[in-house]
Each structure stands twice: as structure tokens, then as C-alpha cells.
Amino acid sequence: MRALTTCGVAAGIMLLAAPAMAQGTWCAEAYGAGAYRNCGYYSFQQCLAGASGVGGHCYPSPWVSKATVEPRKPTKRTKRYR
């Protein structure tokens, strides 16, 4: 009985201590045969590197407040007309 109680308490602690998702500010997601979602990236560049080559895309993590998400830098535009 004592061992059963100890195992139950240990299992409860492990379930409460395990995070549901990684706490990064960016998520990478891919579909198809190797489908996955990883929200452990802390910069947009890290996310792009993780998603490259597998057809994935990046988006801000829905589990992090909007104030902590690194804003995207504007792309350099060239003039079309002179």
C-alpha cells in the first residue's frame, strides 16, 4: 500500500511538472508525411532555419504574450520607377 501511494504521488508530480509546449516565441509547423509543430524557437531566424527544407512555415507562438514576440524586420524594397 505504501509503494502504491508513493508511485501515485510521483506520477502526479511528473504530470504537473512537465510543460505542455516549449515556451519559445516562434513556432514552426510542417504538414505531410513528417508533420510536426515546434514552438521552441526564440527568434524568427531560428524558426526559418528549422522549417527550411521540409516545407514548413513560421508563426508567432499563441502561448506567449504579444509584447514578447520579436517583430519582423521590414524587407528592403527597391524602387520600381525612376
C-alpha positions, 0 to 999 in steps of 0.5 A, spaced: 500 500 500 505 504 501 509 503 494 502 504 491 501 511 494 508 513 493 508 511 485 501 515 485 504 521 488 510 521 483 506 520 477 502 526 479 508 530 480 511 528 473 504 530 470 504 537 473 511 538 472 512 537 465 510 543 460 505 542 455 509 546 449 516 549 449 515 556 451 519 559 445 516 565 441 516 562 434 513 556 432 514 552 426 509 547 423 510 542 417 504 538 414 505 531 410 508 525 411 513 528 417 508 533 420 510 536 426 509 543 430 515 546 434 514 552 438 521 552 441 524 557 437 526 564 440 527 568 434 524 568 427 531 566 424 531 560 428 524 558 426 526 559 418 532 555 419 528 549 422 522 549 417 527 550 411 527 544 407 521 540 409 516 545 407 514 548 413 512 555 415 513 560 421 508 563 426 508 567 432 507 562 438 499 563 441 502 561 448 506 567 449 504 574 450 504 579 444 509 584 447 514 578 447 514 576 440 520 579 436 517 583 430 519 582 423 524 586 420 521 590 414 524 587 407 528 592 403 524 594 397 527 597 391 524 602 387 520 600 381 520 607 377 525 612 376 
